[in-house]
Amino acid sequence: MKGMFVKDMEIMRGNMKAFIGVYIIAIFCFLSTSAGPSFLISYVSVLAAVMALNTIASDDMDNGMPYIFTFPISRKEYVKEKYLLGAGMVTVLWAVAVAIAIGVNASGYRMVSWEELIASAAAGLFLAVFANAVVFPVQLKYGSSTGRLVLLVLVFGIMAVGWIGVELCQKMKVDFSGLKNLGLRIWNLGIPVCLAMLFVLMLLMLLISCTISIKIMEKKEY
């Protein structure tokens, strides 16, 4: 698995200039526009997820998967390495973005409440983990080109279903006061408890996604 890490780091190093450029643009937009810390943290966190995802696309190019599995690495280890790589990249770039947001906030240049900053950091990390959990199985199942199409259909499908659901609930006058009260109760438990619950949720998403990805890889023929 160590060899896979080295290979993927070399792949990402080849694309590093482009990603650094995008990172700098995100920081510039954060500092020069009215965009809040949620923009910077979410954007950079998802960018980290894309960096890890690109290594799968690189492996799949030019019929590369059969060649990779001639080396002493199992398909289960391959999937685990990708998830560890994704988690590592998201954690590092997310932490850097949060540190920048905290520094800007502490300097007084762009003041927001610390509760909003914590919420933005948690939401950005959750968004990146959710993206990895959804995209990795799709990419492994359908490949890089078809996977993007399937993912696009999936995203717009979820948005359409959500919009239709909201419209139907408004027309049927569904009462969401129970859910609202539940959310307030959870929030009243305190920020540490909420963050712990969010961490457990993200861990469960990754474990379920990784299990699905392992089954996909074990069934694929190369």
Order of alpha helices (4+ residues) and beta strands (2+ residues): alpha-alpha-alpha-alpha-alpha-alpha-alpha-alpha
